[in-house]
Amino acid sequence: MDTGTHIVMGVALAGLSTLDPVVSNDPTLFNAVFVGTIVGSHAPDFDTVLKLKNNATYIRHHRGVTHSVPAVIFWGVLIASLIHLFVPQVNFFHLWAWIFAAVVIHVLVDIFNAYGTQAYRPFTEKWIAHGFINTFDPYIFTLHLAGIGAWLLGANPGYTWLLIYTVILLYYIKRFMDKQEIVKKIHENIPDTTEIATSPTIKQNYWRIAITTPTKFYVGTVENGHIEIVDEFHKVPLPNSLIIDIAKEDKNISAFLSFSPVYRWEINEFDDYTEVRFIDLRYRSRSYYPFVAVVQINEEHEIISSYTGWIFSEHKLQNKLYVGDNPI
C-alpha cells in the first residue's frame, strides 16, 4: 500500500489496542503503543531510502528483505525495545505484540497489490503479488479517515475500528472474488493461458491484465466485466548472444529481470551502438509501457548507458540515458 494508508493503519491498530485490557488500563502503555504501531506500520518501507542510491538498487531490494519473515520479527523487537528504553515501566510483551501486529499487517496488505513483496524469504525469493487491491485504494483510505474522525468525535476506538476492519475484510473478499471472475473469463476466452497478472486501478470496475500463453503475451483491460485485448506479442525467448550476455551483466537490466515476471524484449541497431530494451507488460497506461530497462552497448562491447525505472515518454527516457558519464 501507499505510505499514507500504512500510517492510518497504524493509527487504527492503536485504536484497536484499547480492546486489550492491559493497554486500556495503562495510559502510558497506550501512548507507547500509539507511537509504536504508527512506526511499525511503516517500518518495512524504510528501504525506500535505497532510491537515493539508484533505481537498480531500489528495484532489486524494495519490498524484499525488509518484508521477509526474519525482518517482520526484527522490526517488532527493535521498535518495541527502543520505545521501552524511554518507558521501561510499561508491559513489554503487550507493547511488542501490537507493534508486531502493525508490521505483519503492513506486509500482509502489500502482497495483495500488483507490485507484491518477497514476504516468504528466506524460504523463497519469489515475488508474491495477488493483484486485487490497488496500491492506493480510495475506499480503504476513506474508511480509515472516517474511523479517525469518529474517534476524534468521541466514538469508542476499539469497537469503531473493529467494525471498520470487519467491513474492510469483507471488501478484500469481494475484490478477491472480482479477480477470480476475471481469471475465469480469461481462461474461457484464452484456454491455453498459463499465467495472469492483474493490476487493479483506483476505479473499482477497471483492471489491467497481462496474460501469458506458451506462444504469446496478451495485454488488455477489464471494464465492468468486459475483457478487451489491446496488445498482442509473440513470446520469443532471449537469444544466446554476446549482446544479451553483456546486457544481463548491467545492474539496471539485472535488477529489472529479478523483479519482472512478464516482459518482452527488443534489440535495436544504431550507427555506433546497440540498444537492448526490456518492457514490463503489467503496467500499460495510456498506450505506453512505463516500466522499462534499457542498456546501450557500443561497438567495442562496452556499456555506455543504461536505465531502469518508471518513465512515461521516449523523450524523458533518452534524457535519462544521457546524464553525464554515470547514467541514473
ABEGO torsion letter per residue (X at the ends): XBAAAAAAAAAAAAAAAAABAAAAABAAAAAAAAAAAAAAAAAAAAAAAAAAABAAAAAAABGBAAABAAAAAAAAAAAAAAAAAABAABBAAAAAAAAAAAAAAAAAAAAABAAEBBAAOAABABBBBAGABBABBAAAAAAAAAAAAAAAAGBBAAAAAAAAAAAAAAAAAAAAAAAAAAAAAAAAABAABABBBBBBBABAABBBBBBBBAABBBBBBBBGGBBBBABBBBBBBBBBBAAAAAAAABAAAAAAAAABABBBBBBBBBAABBBBBBBBAAABBGGBBABBBBBBBBAAGBBABBBBEBBABAAAAAAAABBEABBX
